[in-house]
Amino acid sequence: MKADFQVGIIGAGFGGLVAALRLQKENRNSFVIFERASEVGGTWRDNVYPGCACDVPSHLYSFADELNPNWSRAFSKQPEILEYIKLVAEKHNLRNKIRFNTDIVGLKFIEEHGLWEITDQHGIITQVKLVISATGPLNRPNTPKFEGMELFQGKVFHSAEWDKNYDLNGKRVAVIGTGASSIQIVPNIAPIVGQLTVFQRTAAWVQMRPDHAFSGFAKGLFKTAPAINKLYREMIYWRNEFFGKAFVGNETINRIGSKLSLRHLSKQVSDPETRRKLTPNYKMGCKRVLVSNDYYPAFNRLNVTLETTSIQEWNAKGIITADGRQHDFDAIVLATGFVAAEIELYTTISGLNNRDLLSEWRQTGAQAYRGTTVSGFPNLAFILGPNTGLGHNSVVHMMESQMNYLVDYLKLLENQGPNGYLDVKADVQAKHNQQLQTQFEGTVWQSGCQSWYLNREGKNTTLYPRLTAQFRKELRHLDEGAYELVG
């Protein structure tokens, strides 16, 4: 049985396009991309809330071989990032490779032929030798369940499902959550709403955002001298790597970063009681560190209230807090993030001997080999799979590191013949994950706080416990001995 394509890529966000661009670079053009939506962009297409922007500098949060000299700011906003992704897709004719409005519902490995059957929502089956799943970790909104939610008569929506048609002007609005989305939403809606109440469960560490507009001269220089653009990108990368040491055991850098964040808070919030509520009580980095210049000042506004009493229940008019107070609202925004540590994909994945991947991961927690391949599921790879997330640098770097590995994987796969496959040895994967979990010892992520990095059992299935330079080194080449070669 002959495959329809050598590679099937699921998702046309950053991860899927990183994979496609690298395959093109290697002259491996037998691939197809499946995208559930009608446009490329992934999270940058879906998240359109006010103030949506990246917290990694634009020049680094971009494809390594497609540097953009025209970024308007050091930290670009969602529309500009989405436009950049679209332009890259157009430039490389990737739209011709994409099947839009195609939701993948099933993956089944056909052992005797060494290929995957990919089934979409229409029942159409496509056969490929290698599947690259690039659906991303931040595509499943976390919608908490509060008692009485269904009784509320106002408007409710998640930050990732922003209702552009709803007019917030003059409204009484609640924002639940103080994470990465909230700190962008709050300062952008505070000037237009009548009253804004921000419900905070845990204070976040917030650092100053070194944002600025690029002058015409700077953009011209980046365009005429690509080497300078590349050097600027490298400079940002290594700066981030240096500060990343604060998370993996360097106490001095962590203390400096903590002091800078607290000074940032002290300078920007005038009321002592509000400052106290906004002061974190855990080690910096244990939860995601946020960057913003305008979040703290929003709490100096007379129409903005910070509420730290826990939510007891909802009712028709709004929210009742644990102290019995009634808070009336016209609209409630759930800025409650995404499900990342718990793998709840919408696609069934059936490997060798009809093993069900998601069932196994629910038992063991999500795990893979080098965050990329999984034992018992040959010729299947994940871009930003388990334990590839970051707290300090650009995930695009991680994606491109994984593609170094997968190019070698493809070369070795071809040597196994038309029906061949590569399967990670179970003991190798188990040993790798044991070592990986021990590497969290001494890091901020094991300093005692509860975060979305951890699954229900408290296991960190989300983050890579070292710096990205180490990940790049580990995935520079495929380690052939880790795999069973079947041909």
Buried (B, 14 or more C-beta within 10 A) or exposed (E): EEBBBBBBBBBBBBBBBBBBBBBBEEEBEEBBBBBBBEBBBBBBBBBBBBBBBBBBBBBBBBBBEBBBBBBEBBBBBBEBBBBBBBEBBEEBEBBEBBBBEBBBEBBBBBBEBBBBBBBBEEEEEBBBBBBBBBBBBBBBBBBEEBEEBEEBEBBBBBBBEBBEEEEBEEBBBBBBBBBBBBBBBBBBBBEBBEBBBBBBEBBBBBBBBEBEEBEEEBBEBBBEEEEBBBEBBEEBBEBBBEBBBBBBEBEEBBEBBBEBBBEBBEEBBEEEEBBEBBBBEBBBBBBBBBBBBBBBBBBEBEBBBBBBEEBBEBBEBBBBBEEEEEBBBBBBBBBBBBBBBBBEBEBBBBBBEEBEBBEBBBEEBBBBBBBBBBBBBBBBBBBBBBBBBBBBBBBBBBBBBBBBBBBBBBEBBBEBEEBBBBBBBEEBBBEBBEEBBEBBEEBBBBBEBEBBBBBEEEBBBBBBBBBBBBBBEBBEEBBEEBBEBBE
